Amino acid sequence: MRSPTYGKVSYEKMIEIIKEFINKSPDSTYHISIGTDSQNFSYTKLVIVIAVHRVGSGGIFFYDIKNAKKITNISQKLFLETSASIDLATKLSKSLHKEGINLGINIHVDVGKNGKTKKLIPEIVGWIKACGFSCETKPDSYAASCIADRYTK
């Protein structure tokens, strides 16, 4: 994982950093969000983000970049992005639970009520909720549509 604040860190170190961040202000409200976005080049660049927001006091985020064979079908790209988010959310949820952190994870998807992906919203949101996570779409899906999007360019 990478972070603009902490540089390149292992997954285990990222968990330690998140735990320390939360323990610095344990009475604050936190939102943990995971979002993925992708961009096509001669391949598909996939960026997945973990954002920890301390409401009213900023936050931290980590991201990872993966490359895949070029996917031109927008539905397939969206399902790949969602699958990556669900996989990481499942892993992160287990890791944080072991640390005594049970805040819930919100998955952000880069879909909105306008555009080509609007017809997929019910299916994507249903899939995420069936996996036990809450879901945000545009304009509230900042982990995917803002942070991850920035690193796909």
N, C-alpha and C positions, 0 to 999 in steps of 0.2 A: 504494500500500500504506500501511497505517497500523500504528503500533506504540505501545503505552502508554509505552515508553521513549523512542523517537525521534520520535514524532509522525508527520505525513504525510510520506512519502518516495517518491521515484520507484522504479521497479523497479531501475534501475541503482544508485541509492544503497543500496537494500536489499542488493544483491549485495556492494557495498563493505563494508557494516556486517557482514554475515555473514563475509566474508573476514577482516576485522579481529578479529572475535570469536574465530574459530578460530585465527588467528595469535597471539593473546595467550597461548594455552596449546596449542601444537601437539602436545604429547605426550599430551594428554587424549583420552578417548574421546568421540565425538560421535554423536548420532542426529539426523538431519534427517527431519522428518515433515511431511506435508501432509494436512490433513483438511478436509472440507466438511460443513456442516450447513445445514438450511433450516427456515424457519418460515413458515406461511401467515398472511397478513393479507388484505387485499383483493387482494394480489399475493403472490408467493413471494419471500421475502427469503433470499438465498443468501450465506453467509459462508464464505470459504475462508481457511485458516490455514497459514502456514509456521512451524514450530517448530524451533529449533535447541537441542538439549539437550546441555550439557556434563555428562556423567555425574558425579554427585557434587558439582557446582558450579553448579547452576541452568541458566538458558538465556535465550534471547530468542525473541520471536515477532512475526510480522507478520500482518495480516489485510486482506482486501478484502471489500467488500460489493457485491453486485449484486442487482438486482431483476428478476424475470421475471413473465410472466403467471402467474396463480395456477394451481398444479398440485395437484389434490386426490388423484390416484392415487398411493399411497405407493410403488409400484414405479417409476413414472415419476420421482418426486422423488428416489429413491435413485439411479437411473441418471443423472439430471442432476448430482447431487452427485458421483458417482464420475467422471463424464466431466470435470467441472471440475477435480477433483483430478488426474486423469491428465494433462490438458492442461497444468496448471501444473507438475506434476512433470517432464514432458518438457522444458518450457522451462527450468526451474530446473536440471535435470541438465546441459543443454547449457551454460548460463551458468557453472555452477560448474566444469565440466570445463575451460572456457577459462581459468579462474582457477587451475587446477591442484588443485582440490579434488574428490576422487573418493571420497566417503564412502558413496554409495548413498542412495537416498531410500525411505522407508517411507510408504506411504499408509494413513491411518487412515480407516476407514469406520464410520459410526454405525449398525451392525447388531450384533445379538447373538443368542445361542442362545435367548433368551426374547423373545417378542413377535411382531408381524406380519411382521417382515422376515427371520426365521430361515430361511425357505425359499429366500431369495435369496443366502444366504452363498456357496454353492459357485460360483454364476455370477459374482458380483461379485469374489470372491477370484481365480477363474480368469482373469477379464478383466484384473485388475490385474497378476497374475503374467505373463500373456502379453505385457503391455506392458513387462516388464522390471523391475518394482518389487516390493518385498516389501509385505506387507499385514498390518494388525492390525485386529481386530474388538473389540467390547466384551468385557471391561472394559478392555482395553489400548489402546483407540483414543482416547487423551486429546486429540489435536489436533482431532478431530471432535466427540467426545461431551462434552468439557469446555470447551475453549477456544472453538471455533467456536459451540458451543451457547450459551455466555454472551453472545455478540455477536448472536445471532439474535433475542433477546428485545426 
